[in-house]
């Protein structure tokens, strides 16, 4: 029980310290803005099929850009938060004030990773919700098409209220502006998401008795939800899992390396992870001998296969993402994270903290 | 029996820093064969020039570093045992704090690590912030604190778990003379409550005021150990302080020459007030409203930091709290 309480204390401390950093707010705000503005690119969509297909292509492009933004923002935050939570603490020696207390090093590592993970999930989940809202708001490819101004207005209002709240708290209570903005903005986006999860595209309340969605209210042919595209939601979930896997690598590297070293190691894992199948197949096809084949096999096992988490192609081809696939990938991500954290605990156990 | 065991015991403690990859290459010999004991209830000073191994010794004692050879016992056990760490407080050389947390959140975090319940946490945080004079800035981010304020907060976090042993690395670093005087007063007060304190400092005058025993290190080696008084007293000389007119001084000098020979060197000079006392007196006089400029902890109720945790016992008198040894010129002992 003491260990659990300590893990929670370290998680909470890590989350507070990270969410209040200006970089976190910058990444959050920029990614939100980039996702929300992607419909503006819809006018540049083209297709060889009939006009109605352009709408689907535009929506898929918005979703694709949204997922890419979530992935990029998540990777930046993951590396930044992980190095700050572990490597910089060990360098700045704030870790020393914790480790001299009745806190085991394993608890320290686990608490730090969970704090980083919660921070990443908050940011990337916000990005995912904005992506779903943006797709639902529409991607007009022609002048006569309209956006769902209810959603657009709600998101703009959320941003303005977050700015206003942060300003008021900073003025009246002396609270840090960026921390207040980050927390308020994420909470308001979640609130907007919840509101529109019970209202369909024709602004009917879906929880009313006898509700039947009309054909125009449905988001996609393969999607039975009248509110959000569930395939995009599953794809976003997988993207978040990929970011959490990368964060576990960054935390593990941070136990022994400084910020630069951690970033380099993590970058290599990401690079090879995103090209995992291609790299292995290329090495094997070179036919340079059994040693190279074995090396390819070992690298394939060690480096996380981030291709399994990237569903952009499936969305583009409108291939459904089965729940079974989501469950299997979640299990893979969980096992990989657990393995990384165990390695991190071992690496920190024998390290001098000075 | 446990009360008589030394709180800290090192036996030929040695630390060599090696190359991270070529481990046979020794990059620095930080500590060599350090053997010392710190007894319960005393204030023990670690002195030495820069690079002498003071901070390395402290980190070895706390289990942050692994010794190359030798042994360390902390409260009779290995310093890495969690049960031991529960009874230790540590103030590092630099105030390593989280700059985006405020003072209350910082102390709350450290209190949670000891699984102190919410009500008790609030009480202790309120008391400690008042003790170190940070109540008015409890909601300000630590990143906006001055160095002295950060030091006070760091001192407070070292006391959050009511430790038996408090290790202070340069406790007055970054503090003005008033803050330094308050730190020394608080150390004396904590000692009177039975706390054991290990401190290292470059400010020898401060060490002289509060420490019972000291060890002087250089290049990782123990040069000398002993009480401040026994190490610094000059046995062949006596110092007498009294109000005397010129005639009396002449007669005293004649008496000394008559009894011990005319070659006996005699120095006559008015005794000087210590600069610290003079500074505090001047600052106090400058406050026309008679408000307290600095806090003397001799009479402060230490709440949960008391010897037996009692909160309603009367505070000790100034005479009962341990007086800093050897800080004033002695009267003639005859």
Interface residues (C-beta under 8 A of the other chain):
Chain A: X1 X2 X5 X6 X8 X9 X10 X12 X13 X16 X17 X20 X21 X92 X93 X94 X96 X97 X98 X99 X100 X101 X102 X103 X104 X173 X174 X175 X176 X179 X350 X352 X353 X354
Chain B: X56 X59 X62 X63 X64 X65 X66 X82 X83 X85 X86 X88 X90 X92 X94 X96 X97 X98 X100 X101 X105 X109 X110 X112 X113 X114 X115 X139 X140 X141 X154 X157 X161
